[in-house]
Amino acid sequence: MQQLTPNGNAALQNLAQRYGVSVDAARTLLFAVNAGGGSMAQFYHPELGGGGQWMRGGMTMVGDMFNHGLQATVAGLCSELSSLLNSEQVFVPAPSGGGGGYGGFGNSWWPAELGSPSSSGGQNDARYAYFPQSQRLAIDRGGRITLYNTLDHQIGGVQQQQGGSSGSLSFSSQFGTFTVDSLPLADQPTPNNPPPPAPYQNQPPAWQPPAQNFVPQSNAATGGPQSHDEILATLERLSDLHQKGILSEDEFRSKKADLLSRL
């Protein structure tokens, strides 16, 4: 867990006293707001009604949903914590090259090519970052980052159940609530992201002779003898080829007239 600067610790104690909560509960909200980039928070603390969620400019949810006083306390405290994080150095900077912790607003744990998320957050040993423009959802479980394809989902909320080292993340969109495991991995083919075409096999096609209209040649044309029966048989073949469309009307008439002149 990251350490607070002396000024950050003093500010946290002052906020806890003003809002009538313990320093531990205020610290839980501080880390949750920081993990959410200052715009949202997911938290769990018995003093705050169990699990809850806060979004800047949006609704605030607490476990004791009918406790409006607690709801107002969480909303006001998270708002002031967000301003505090944005105005001064609250956490002791991590050593250069060091890891651990969720860091401040500028500490991006997701791949740099994704840019800036529209929302991010974390709890226990799991955290997320949502990138609607590229339809990507980055999930970090215990230091292992997995990218998911959000498809047509427009994520507007997140829930996380307690239990286990990483808990289980579920999100809500215009299609309802869904778990992150229902999304395809970013590198899996989808209807909008088909697999790349197979490598072209540079093999020449088998040679085939050019198509030609077959016209039976009479023995007379080749200089050989031609009997009456042969001429009639040739006429039958010509008629069959003409009916099948192999011989055009002009070709058929020309050959027919030539053969009939030999009878």
Secondary structure, DSSP 8 states (H G I E B T S, - for coil): ---B-HHHHHHHHHHHHHHT--HHHHHHHHHHHHHTTTSEEEEEEGGGTEEEEEETTS-EE-SSTT-HHHHHHHHHHHHHHHHHHHHS--B----TT---S---TT---S-GGG---SEEEEETTEEEEEETTTTEEEEEETTEEEEEE-TT----EEEEE--TTT-EEEEEETTEEEEGGGS-BTTS-BTTB-------------------------TTTTT----HHHHHHHHHHHHHHHHTTSS-HHHHHHHHHHHHTT-
